[in-house]
Amino acid sequence: MSRYAKATVALIMAVIAGGFYAGKMYLAAENPKSSATGVYSSQPAGEKTTANPPPSQAVKPAKNEAKAQIPENVNEKKGATGNKKTGQTTTSLSNARRGWGIKRNDNHQQPEMPKAIRDTLARYDAYWIGSPGEKVLYLTFDEGYENGYTPKILDILKANNVKAAFFVTGHYVKTQPELVKRMAAEGHIVGNHTMNHPSLPDISDEEIKKELQSVEELFTKLTGKKMKYLRPPKGEYSERTLAVTRQLGYYNIFWSLALVDWVPMPGGSQEAYQSVMDNLHNGAVILLHAVSRDNTEALDRILKDARAQGYTFKTLDDLVAKKA
C-alpha cells in the first residue's frame, strides 16, 4: 500500500474514532453498571461496532457531532416553508437545536419530560411515549448499515409475533434491499432515518425535504409502500425541523428507553437484557440499534419476559391512532 493510501486510511479511522468518542456520552454516575442512559443521543448511522463496516458502508458523521446532546441555540438558519397545521412559515420558528434527552428512573415509571418540550412535540404531532395507563410497548430499531444481525432479529420477531419499526437510512435501502423488502412483507413499519444522516437543524428546509424524499423514493420503488414516520438523526431537532417534517407528512418518533448499544457491552447480552427489563414502563418507545450482537442475543428473552410481566407490543400506527 502506498504512503498516500495509508494516510487516507488513517484519516478515515480517525474520523470514525472521533465519532465514537463523541457519541459515547451517558450518565455513568447514575448507574455505572448499566447501559441504559439517563440522557441519550442516538449514535451516527455509520458507527463502528463489533466489526468495522466496509468503507462504502460508512456514513460520514454529521457536522458538530460532538455537540449532539447540548440543547442550545447553535444556529438560526430558517427556511420559508409554510406549515399547514400552525399557519406559520418556518421563518417565524426557532431553530435552536435540541438534543433529545430523558431523565429515567428505576421504578418502572415513565421518564420525566419538561412541559415546554411536551407541548412543542404535541404541537407538531411528534411522539416519544405512549399512555401512562396501559402496559404497552413500542419496539423500534435504527438501521444505518447492516452488521449481520437483522435477519436473526426478524426471525425472532416473527417467532414471537411482534411487529416493530425499522428506521433506515438511504444507504441501508441501497445496500440491503432484500432485508428492507422482508421488513415490509412481514408487516413491520419501515421509517425514514434520512439519506445521509445529517443533524436536521443544520440544514435548510429544502435540504430536509431532499433528505427525506430521497429515501422515500427508494423505498417506494422497492416495496410500493409509503413512509410516514421519521427518526431525526441523533435525536436532534428544532421547532423549525418539527414543522417542516410534519408538513412533509412525517411524524417524528423519539424514544423513552434506549441503550448505549452500538458498541459491545461489557456485560454482553445479559447487560442488554437487564438494561431493558430494568427500565420498562407503560407506553415505552424502545430504541435499539440492529448492529448490536448483544441486543440480538437478548431479544427473544426480552420479548418473552416483557409479556410475562403483562406488557403487550403494539405498533407506531397504534400509537398515533390513539392520540389522533
DRENFIZA-906327 format. One line per 3 residues: number of its first residue (from 1); their letters; for each residue z, y, x of C-alpha. Coordinates in nm, 4 decimals. Layout:
// residues N
NUM> a> Z Y X ~ ...
END
This chain:
// residues 324
1> msr> 0.0000 0.0000 0.0000 ~ -0.0947 0.3435 0.1354 ~ 0.1650 0.6094 0.2134
4> yak> 0.0316 0.8174 -0.0791 ~ 0.0682 0.5263 -0.3205 ~ 0.4239 0.4573 -0.2021
7> atv> 0.5176 0.8201 -0.2509 ~ 0.3747 0.8145 -0.6036 ~ 0.5734 0.5022 -0.6958
10> ali> 0.8903 0.6584 -0.5542 ~ 0.8382 0.9702 -0.7632 ~ 0.7887 0.7688 -1.0835
13> mav> 1.1061 0.5688 -1.0198 ~ 1.2998 0.8896 -0.9554 ~ 1.1877 1.0294 -1.2892
16> iag> 1.2906 0.7082 -1.4690 ~ 1.6261 0.7041 -1.2928 ~ 1.6819 1.0663 -1.3841
19> gfy> 1.6111 0.9889 -1.7465 ~ 1.8593 0.7041 -1.7397 ~ 2.1310 0.9229 -1.5874
22> agk> 2.0726 1.1968 -1.8397 ~ 2.0804 0.9574 -2.1331 ~ 2.3914 0.7620 -2.0365
25> myl> 2.6364 1.0072 -2.1894 ~ 2.9112 0.8788 -2.4149 ~ 3.2814 0.9276 -2.4707
28> aae> 3.4219 0.6597 -2.2449 ~ 3.7575 0.8328 -2.2726 ~ 3.7777 0.7407 -2.6410
31> npk> 3.7127 0.3724 -2.5862 ~ 3.6196 0.2825 -2.2276 ~ 3.5655 -0.0837 -2.3129
34> ssa> 3.3188 -0.0259 -2.5933 ~ 2.9532 0.0703 -2.6027 ~ 2.9895 0.2279 -2.9467
37> tgv> 2.9668 0.6004 -2.8956 ~ 3.1616 0.8953 -3.0202 ~ 2.8770 1.1375 -2.9635
40> yss> 2.5420 0.9745 -2.9126 ~ 2.1931 1.0939 -2.8279 ~ 1.9080 0.8463 -2.8654
43> qpa> 1.7556 0.7379 -2.5345 ~ 1.3972 0.8244 -2.4381 ~ 1.1488 0.5704 -2.5641
46> gek> 1.0413 0.4572 -2.2176 ~ 1.3894 0.3994 -2.0802 ~ 1.4397 0.1262 -1.8260
49> tta> 1.6423 -0.1730 -1.9425 ~ 1.6738 -0.5368 -1.8305 ~ 1.3202 -0.5178 -1.6959
52> npp> 1.1071 -0.2220 -1.5956 ~ 0.8081 -0.1658 -1.8241 ~ 0.4676 -0.1580 -1.6570
55> psq> 0.3657 0.1997 -1.5649 ~ 0.1190 0.2012 -1.8552 ~ 0.4079 0.1425 -2.0974
58> avk> 0.6478 0.4052 -1.9668 ~ 0.6767 0.7116 -2.1867 ~ 0.7313 1.0316 -1.9924
61> pak> 1.0813 1.1726 -2.0599 ~ 1.0776 1.4900 -2.2640 ~ 1.1371 1.8305 -2.1107
64> nea> 1.5048 1.9334 -2.0926 ~ 1.6081 1.5724 -2.1461 ~ 1.9413 1.6256 -1.9718
67> kaq> 2.0418 1.8707 -2.2458 ~ 1.9902 1.6174 -2.5225 ~ 2.3447 1.6460 -2.6569
70> ipe> 2.4000 2.0186 -2.6216 ~ 2.3911 2.1740 -2.9689 ~ 2.2911 2.5223 -2.8630
73> nvn> 2.0017 2.7608 -2.9075 ~ 1.7624 2.6679 -2.6291 ~ 1.4515 2.8348 -2.7603
76> ekk> 1.3394 3.0299 -3.0641 ~ 0.9754 2.9293 -3.0960 ~ 0.8773 2.9391 -3.4617
79> gat> 0.5571 2.8486 -3.6329 ~ 0.4202 2.9783 -3.9591 ~ 0.4198 2.6671 -4.1707
82> gnk> 0.5293 2.7131 -4.5325 ~ 0.7969 2.4933 -4.6838 ~ 0.7372 2.3853 -5.0414
85> ktg> 1.0981 2.2877 -5.1049 ~ 1.2522 2.6207 -4.9986 ~ 0.9643 2.8628 -5.0457
88> qtt> 1.0235 2.9784 -4.6879 ~ 0.7974 2.9828 -4.3867 ~ 0.9379 2.8476 -4.0629
91> tsl> 0.9316 3.1975 -3.9116 ~ 1.2496 3.2619 -4.1106 ~ 1.4245 2.9431 -3.9983
94> sna> 1.6441 2.8820 -3.6966 ~ 1.5025 2.6786 -3.4109 ~ 1.8400 2.6311 -3.2458
97> rrg> 1.8228 2.2799 -3.1056 ~ 2.0877 2.0410 -3.2280 ~ 2.1715 1.7114 -3.0602
100> wgi> 2.2824 1.4515 -3.3132 ~ 2.6498 1.3712 -3.2760 ~ 2.9042 1.1778 -3.4786
103> krn> 3.2798 1.1519 -3.4487 ~ 3.3596 0.7900 -3.5097 ~ 3.6864 0.6204 -3.5928
106> dnh> 3.8232 0.2694 -3.5591 ~ 3.9393 0.2135 -3.9174 ~ 3.6008 0.1441 -4.0758
109> qqp> 3.5860 0.4847 -4.2434 ~ 3.2709 0.6934 -4.2431 ~ 3.2358 0.9217 -3.9397
112> emp> 3.3164 1.2877 -3.9803 ~ 3.0374 1.5425 -4.0142 ~ 3.0827 1.9213 -4.0491
115> kai> 2.9927 2.0551 -4.3924 ~ 2.7424 2.3032 -4.2482 ~ 2.5429 2.0203 -4.0913
118> rdt> 2.5627 1.8067 -4.4050 ~ 2.4390 2.0964 -4.6126 ~ 2.1447 2.1631 -4.3790
121> lar> 2.0427 1.7981 -4.3796 ~ 2.0644 1.7812 -4.7589 ~ 1.8508 2.0939 -4.7937
124> yda> 1.5611 1.9136 -4.6245 ~ 1.6244 1.5591 -4.7558 ~ 1.7446 1.4243 -4.4206
127> ywi> 1.9714 1.1189 -4.4175 ~ 2.2294 0.9751 -4.1803 ~ 2.4627 0.7739 -4.4019
130> gsp> 2.4890 0.6167 -4.7451 ~ 2.7507 0.6162 -5.0205 ~ 3.1164 0.6005 -4.9108
133> gek> 3.1935 0.3881 -5.2161 ~ 2.9576 0.0970 -5.1509 ~ 2.9719 -0.1722 -4.8835
136> vly> 2.6055 -0.1287 -4.7960 ~ 2.4442 -0.1252 -4.4505 ~ 2.1027 0.0062 -4.3456
139> ltf> 1.9671 -0.1565 -4.0293 ~ 1.7212 0.0335 -3.8098 ~ 1.5607 -0.0240 -3.4698
142> deg> 1.3907 0.2166 -3.2309 ~ 1.0784 0.0831 -3.0585 ~ 0.9397 0.2782 -2.7621
145> yen> 0.7971 -0.0164 -2.5719 ~ 0.8189 -0.3919 -2.6002 ~ 1.0643 -0.5788 -2.3793
148> gyt> 1.0011 -0.9244 -2.5220 ~ 1.2783 -0.9354 -2.7835 ~ 1.1172 -0.8065 -3.1033
151> pki> 0.9644 -1.1439 -3.2052 ~ 1.3111 -1.3008 -3.1889 ~ 1.4613 -1.0084 -3.3804
154> ldi> 1.2010 -1.0563 -3.6531 ~ 1.2753 -1.4291 -3.6621 ~ 1.6476 -1.3603 -3.7095
157> lka> 1.5868 -1.1016 -3.9807 ~ 1.3602 -1.3431 -4.1657 ~ 1.6094 -1.6291 -4.1405
160> nnv> 1.8827 -1.4046 -4.2832 ~ 1.6586 -1.2396 -4.5442 ~ 1.7368 -0.8899 -4.4134
163> kaa> 1.4836 -0.6070 -4.4226 ~ 1.5110 -0.3437 -4.1507 ~ 1.3301 -0.0283 -4.0435
166> ffv> 1.1466 -0.0093 -3.7101 ~ 1.0726 0.3369 -3.5721 ~ 0.7693 0.3110 -3.3450
169> tgh> 0.6004 0.5443 -3.1000 ~ 0.2248 0.5805 -3.0723 ~ 0.2382 0.3822 -2.7503
172> yvk> 0.4070 0.0936 -2.9296 ~ 0.1463 0.0817 -3.2060 ~ -0.1340 0.0850 -2.9487
175> tqp> 0.0105 -0.1856 -2.7257 ~ 0.1804 -0.4110 -2.9846 ~ -0.0493 -0.4109 -3.2895
178> elv> 0.0293 -0.7709 -3.3845 ~ 0.4038 -0.7067 -3.3888 ~ 0.3570 -0.3916 -3.5947
181> krm> 0.1411 -0.5835 -3.8420 ~ 0.4060 -0.8549 -3.8580 ~ 0.6781 -0.5982 -3.9335
184> aae> 0.4776 -0.4633 -4.2245 ~ 0.3696 -0.8075 -4.3502 ~ 0.7300 -0.9332 -4.3566
187> ghi> 0.8469 -0.6423 -4.5687 ~ 1.0094 -0.4210 -4.3087 ~ 0.9718 -0.0448 -4.3069
190> vgn> 0.7784 0.0938 -4.0115 ~ 0.8810 0.4518 -3.9400 ~ 0.7425 0.7259 -3.7181
193> htm> 0.9029 0.7967 -3.3793 ~ 0.6204 1.0362 -3.2732 ~ 0.3228 0.9794 -3.0478
196> nhp> 0.4731 1.0996 -2.7179 ~ 0.8496 1.1199 -2.7870 ~ 0.8982 1.4967 -2.7364
199> slp> 1.2022 1.6959 -2.8377 ~ 1.0703 1.8445 -3.1609 ~ 1.2375 2.1875 -3.1270
202> dis> 1.0442 2.2309 -2.8012 ~ 0.7024 2.2145 -2.9640 ~ 0.5158 2.4193 -3.2242
205> dee> 0.4669 2.3380 -3.5908 ~ 0.1086 2.2354 -3.5249 ~ 0.2109 2.0135 -3.2338
208> ikk> 0.4725 1.8439 -3.4527 ~ 0.2041 1.7776 -3.7118 ~ -0.0211 1.6243 -3.4468
211> elq> 0.2614 1.4080 -3.3058 ~ 0.3329 1.2582 -3.6476 ~ -0.0159 1.2289 -3.7873
214> sve> -0.1486 1.0614 -3.4724 ~ 0.0987 0.7755 -3.5144 ~ 0.0440 0.7532 -3.8873
217> elf> -0.3327 0.7321 -3.8461 ~ -0.2949 0.4432 -3.6012 ~ -0.0517 0.2654 -3.8334
220> tkl> -0.2591 0.3170 -4.1476 ~ -0.5734 0.1949 -3.9761 ~ -0.3850 -0.1134 -3.8607
223> tgk> -0.1992 -0.2014 -4.1818 ~ -0.3419 0.0081 -4.4652 ~ 0.0069 0.1458 -4.5291
226> kmk> 0.1528 0.4961 -4.5057 ~ 0.4580 0.6251 -4.3221 ~ 0.7291 0.8414 -4.4758
229> ylr> 1.0352 0.8051 -4.2527 ~ 1.0863 0.9831 -3.9201 ~ 1.3435 0.9367 -3.6485
232> ppk> 1.3285 1.2510 -3.4332 ~ 1.3203 1.1621 -3.0626 ~ 1.6677 1.1625 -2.9068
235> gey> 1.8075 1.2786 -3.2390 ~ 1.7162 1.6377 -3.1526 ~ 1.6266 1.8683 -3.4383
238> ser> 1.6472 2.2225 -3.5692 ~ 1.6286 2.3689 -3.9173 ~ 1.2654 2.4535 -3.8421
241> tla> 1.1752 2.0958 -3.7478 ~ 1.3514 1.9581 -4.0567 ~ 1.1464 2.1946 -4.2722
244> vtr> 0.8139 2.1245 -4.1003 ~ 0.8514 1.7466 -4.1057 ~ 0.9704 1.7437 -4.4674
247> qlg> 0.6662 1.9445 -4.5711 ~ 0.4539 1.6820 -4.3963 ~ 0.6073 1.4239 -4.6303
250> yyn> 0.8704 1.2768 -4.3969 ~ 1.2367 1.2010 -4.4492 ~ 1.4319 1.2490 -4.1247
253> ifw> 1.6577 0.9492 -4.0616 ~ 1.9522 0.9860 -3.8258 ~ 2.2394 0.7350 -3.7953
256> sla> 2.6120 0.6839 -3.8315 ~ 2.6568 0.3891 -3.5943 ~ 2.4883 0.3378 -3.2575
259> lvd> 2.5485 0.1877 -2.9141 ~ 2.4606 0.2640 -2.5555 ~ 2.2386 -0.0423 -2.5738
262> wvp> 1.9184 0.0434 -2.3873 ~ 2.0762 -0.0874 -2.0648 ~ 2.2567 -0.4208 -2.0211
265> mpg> 2.6139 -0.4039 -2.1476 ~ 2.8951 -0.5105 -1.9137 ~ 3.0228 -0.7462 -2.1808
268> gsq> 2.6794 -0.8776 -2.2767 ~ 2.6088 -0.9924 -2.6305 ~ 2.9796 -1.0178 -2.7138
271> eay> 3.0201 -0.6467 -2.6434 ~ 2.7177 -0.5652 -2.8596 ~ 2.8608 -0.7772 -3.1405
274> qsv> 3.2119 -0.6353 -3.1175 ~ 3.0943 -0.2757 -3.0908 ~ 2.9001 -0.3068 -3.4148
277> mdn> 3.1633 -0.5043 -3.6040 ~ 3.4489 -0.2746 -3.4990 ~ 3.2634 0.0289 -3.6316
280> lhn> 3.1109 -0.0964 -3.9577 ~ 3.1692 0.1335 -4.2526 ~ 3.0364 0.1839 -4.6032
283> gav> 2.6858 0.3272 -4.6035 ~ 2.6370 0.2813 -4.2302 ~ 2.2902 0.3589 -4.0954
286> ill> 2.2873 0.1406 -3.7854 ~ 2.0659 0.2268 -3.4889 ~ 1.9870 -0.0484 -3.2385
289> hav> 1.7263 -0.0494 -2.9633 ~ 1.4998 -0.3527 -2.9712 ~ 1.4652 -0.3556 -2.5913
292> srd> 1.8187 -0.4963 -2.5669 ~ 1.8737 -0.8634 -2.4946 ~ 2.2419 -0.8161 -2.5822
295> nte> 2.1552 -0.6846 -2.9281 ~ 1.9103 -0.9670 -2.9861 ~ 2.1586 -1.2365 -2.8924
298> ald> 2.4306 -1.0782 -3.1078 ~ 2.2141 -1.0007 -3.4114 ~ 2.2461 -1.3279 -3.6033
301> ril> 2.6269 -1.3186 -3.5790 ~ 2.6332 -0.9526 -3.6819 ~ 2.4266 -1.0173 -3.9935
304> kda> 2.6243 -1.3235 -4.0980 ~ 2.9690 -1.1812 -4.0261 ~ 2.8942 -0.8451 -4.1886
307> raq> 2.8013 -1.0316 -4.5051 ~ 3.1160 -1.2412 -4.4741 ~ 3.3110 -0.9135 -4.4824
310> gyt> 3.1439 -0.8207 -4.8097 ~ 2.8650 -0.5950 -4.6833 ~ 2.5103 -0.6125 -4.8130
313> fkt> 2.1949 -0.4943 -4.6398 ~ 1.9572 -0.2548 -4.8118 ~ 1.6543 -0.0542 -4.7029
316> ldd> 1.5827 0.3128 -4.6433 ~ 1.3877 0.3105 -4.9689 ~ 1.7134 0.2201 -5.1441
319> lva> 1.8996 0.4935 -4.9570 ~ 1.6509 0.7656 -5.0505 ~ 1.6136 0.6445 -5.4093
322> kka> 1.9899 0.6554 -5.4584 ~ 2.0076 1.0225 -5.3611 ~ 1.6795 1.1325 -5.5171
END
